Amino acid sequence: MQFSCNTKLQHIIFWGIAILWMSCNTASKNDLPVVRLITTEGDIDIELNVKQAPITAQHFLEQVKLGKFNDAQFYRVLQSDPGGSYNTGMIQGGVHGMSIVIPHIPHEHTGTTGLTHTDGVVSMARTTPGSASGEFFICVGDQSPLDYGRRGTADSLGMAAFGKVINGMKTVKKIHNLPATGDRLMQPVKIRKVVVL
C-alpha cells in the first residue's frame, strides 16, 4: 500500500514539474510577451520586444488582443535574388484585403530601438514613415539593409523591427518556399488565429 502511495506521489510530482517546465518554455526567457500565429502551415511563436520597441510592439500586441489578425493571411514573399544588390528574403502578412481598420502608428526605426533585421526578426511593413498599421513581415536570412540609415528603403529610414520568432522558423521557411507569382503567393496562407501565450 505504501509503495502505491509513493508511486502516485512520484507521478504527481513528475507531472507537476513537467507542466511547469512546459509553461515556462512557452513564455519568453526575456520576460517579454509572446504571441502564437496559428496558420494553415503550422504555428509561429513571436516574442514582442516591448522594451526596445515599445510603440510598435505594444501596438501589435493590442491588435492581437482585439482579434484583428484572426483570419488574416500571409500573401507576399520576397525570395533570394542572386543578381540583386542584397537578398531580400521575407514573408509578409496582415489584414491586406480585409475590411478591418487598424490605426497607423509613428515610425519607430532601428536607429532608436537598437534592433536589427536579422533572420527571424519581425517588422512592420510600410510605405511612408507613419503609415504602418496592420501589415508585418518576418525576415528570412540577414535583412540588415532594412535597418535605419541603410539602403533597403528609399528614404533610408528603414523599417520598424519589433519582435523575433522564437519558435516556428521551420514554418516561416515553408511558407517562404511556397509557389509564388512574382512576390505574391499563388495560394495565400491563412492565419487562423493569433493568441497571447
C-alpha positions, 0 to 999 in steps of 0.5 A: 500500500505504501509503495502505491502511495509513493508511486502516485506521489512520484507521478504527481510530482513528475507531472507537476514539474513537467507542466511547469517546465512546459509553461515556462518554455512557452513564455519568453526567457526575456520576460517579454510577451509572446504571441502564437500565429496559428496558420494553415502551415503550422504555428509561429511563436513571436516574442514582442520586444516591448522594451526596445520597441515599445510603440510598435510592439505594444501596438501589435500586441493590442491588435492581437488582443482585439482579434484583428489578425484572426483570419488574416493571411500571409500573401507576399514573399520576397525570395533570394535574388542572386543578381540583386544588390542584397537578398531580400528574403521575407514573408509578409502578412496582415489584414491586406484585403480585409475590411478591418481598420487598424490605426497607423502608428509613428515610425519607430526605426532601428536607429532608436530601438537598437534592433536589427533585421536579422533572420527571424526578426519581425517588422512592420511593413510600410510605405511612408514613415507613419503609415504602418498599421496592420501589415508585418513581415518576418525576415528570412536570412540577414535583412540588415539593409532594412535597418535605419540609415541603410539602403533597403528603403528609399528614404533610408529610414528603414523599417520598424523591427519589433519582435523575433520568432522564437519558435516556428522558423521551420514554418516561416521557411515553408511558407517562404518556399511556397509557389509564388507569382512574382512576390505574391503567393499563388495560394495565400496562407491563412492565419487562423488565429493569433493568441497571447501565450 
